[in-house]
Amino acid sequence: MEDLEALLAAHPFFQGLAPRFLRLIAPCAARVTFNAGQFLCHENEEAKQFFVIHHGRVAVEIYRHRGGPVTIQTLGDGDVLGWLGFLKPYHWHLDARAMELTRAVGLDVLCLLEKCQQDHELGYELLKRYAHYLAVQFRVTKLQIMDMYGK
């Protein structure tokens, strides 16, 4: 568990998080590896994990019925993928595919939510970090979409 705590502590999303919170989160975590072309998630699939990417690149895609998948964002080292699922239902709203060998920590969403219910300070810390992350990702995605359409 200590190894996972150190891995999480080094990730930008968790940097500066109190060690006691990392000890609570670690039992919900597992190392995961995805080969190039392998999906991390599919749209409408139950969202059971929240991914903390340590190495690799992931294409976040939406599917167009006439044009196939379109990459709307590329994630890499130091990024996270997924909804923490503070509200039900827990389903993916996108596809994500590894563009190269990708190593991450998968956090079990239900386990994480249970920990947040048991320790509201942990829940508040994660919610603050996630809200900030979403705001940054919104700006990044907006710029990528503007660039895609040349505007």
C-alpha positions in Angstrom: 0.0 0.0 0.0 2.9 2.3 0.9 4.1 2.2 -2.8 0.7 3.3 -4.1 0.6 6.1 -1.5 3.9 7.4 -2.8 2.8 7.0 -6.4 -0.4 9.0 -5.7 1.4 11.6 -3.6 3.8 12.3 -6.6 0.9 12.8 -9.0 -0.1 16.5 -9.6 -3.8 15.8 -8.7 -2.8 14.6 -5.2 0.3 16.7 -4.5 0.1 18.3 -1.1 -2.7 16.0 0.1 -2.3 15.1 3.7 -0.7 11.7 4.3 -3.7 10.6 6.3 -5.9 11.1 3.2 -3.4 9.2 1.0 -3.6 6.3 3.5 -7.4 6.3 3.2 -7.3 6.4 -0.6 -4.6 3.8 -1.2 -6.9 0.8 -0.5 -9.1 2.0 -3.4 -6.2 2.1 -5.8 -4.6 -0.4 -8.2 -1.9 -0.1 -10.8 -3.3 -0.5 -14.4 -1.6 -0.7 -17.8 -3.1 -0.2 -21.2 -1.4 -1.1 -24.5 -1.7 1.2 -27.5 -5.2 1.0 -29.0 -6.7 -0.5 -25.8 -9.8 1.4 -24.4 -9.8 2.7 -20.8 -13.5 3.2 -21.1 -16.5 3.3 -23.4 -19.4 5.7 -23.6 -22.4 4.6 -21.6 -20.4 1.9 -19.8 -20.6 2.0 -16.0 -17.8 4.2 -14.6 -16.2 2.0 -12.0 -12.8 3.7 -12.0 -11.2 7.1 -12.0 -7.8 7.0 -13.7 -4.6 8.9 -12.5 -2.2 8.8 -15.5 1.5 8.4 -14.7 2.9 7.6 -18.1 1.6 7.5 -21.7 -1.0 9.3 -23.8 -4.8 8.8 -24.0 -7.1 10.0 -26.7 -10.5 11.2 -25.4 -13.0 10.6 -28.1 -16.6 11.2 -29.0 -18.3 9.1 -31.7 -20.0 10.7 -34.7 -22.4 8.4 -36.5 -21.3 9.6 -39.9 -17.6 10.3 -39.2 -16.5 7.8 -36.6 -14.5 8.8 -33.5 -13.2 12.3 -33.1 -10.4 13.0 -30.6 -11.5 16.0 -28.5 -8.6 15.9 -26.0 -5.3 14.2 -25.5 -4.3 13.3 -21.9 -0.8 12.4 -20.7 1.5 12.2 -17.7 0.0 14.0 -14.7 -3.6 14.1 -16.0 -6.7 12.3 -14.7 -9.5 10.7 -16.5 -13.0 10.1 -15.2 -15.7 11.5 -13.1 -15.4 11.0 -9.4 -19.1 10.2 -9.5 -20.3 12.2 -6.6 -23.7 11.9 -8.1 -25.4 8.9 -9.7 -25.5 7.5 -12.3 -21.9 6.5 -12.7 -21.6 6.2 -16.5 -18.9 7.3 -19.0 -19.9 10.0 -21.4 -17.0 9.4 -23.8 -14.5 6.9 -25.0 -10.9 6.9 -24.1 -8.2 5.0 -25.9 -4.5 4.5 -25.1 -2.4 6.0 -27.9 0.7 4.3 -26.6 1.7 2.2 -23.6 -0.1 3.9 -20.7 0.4 3.3 -17.0 -2.0 4.7 -14.5 -3.5 4.1 -11.1 -7.2 3.1 -11.2 -9.2 4.3 -8.3 -12.4 2.4 -7.5 -15.1 5.0 -7.6 -17.5 3.4 -5.1 -14.6 2.7 -2.7 -13.5 6.3 -3.0 -17.0 7.6 -2.4 -17.4 5.4 0.7 -14.1 6.9 2.0 -15.5 10.4 1.4 -18.7 9.6 3.2 -16.7 8.4 6.2 -14.4 11.4 6.2 -16.0 14.6 4.9 -12.7 16.4 5.1 -11.3 14.0 2.5 -14.4 14.5 0.3 -14.0 18.2 0.5 -10.3 18.1 -0.4 -11.1 15.8 -3.4 -14.0 18.0 -4.5 -11.9 21.1 -4.5 -9.1 19.5 -6.5 -11.6 18.0 -9.0 -13.5 21.3 -9.4 -10.2 23.0 -10.2 -9.2 20.2 -12.6 -12.5 20.4 -14.4 -12.2 24.2 -14.8 -8.7 23.8 -16.3 -9.8 21.0 -18.6 -12.8 23.0 -19.8 -10.4 25.8 -21.0 -8.0 23.3 -22.6 -10.8 21.5 -24.4 -12.2 24.8 -25.6 -8.9 25.8 -27.1 -8.5 22.4 -28.7 -11.9 22.7 -30.3 -11.3 26.2 -31.5 -8.0 25.1 -33.0 -9.7 22.1 -34.6 -12.1 24.4 -36.4 -9.5 27.1 -37.2 -11.2 29.9 -35.3 
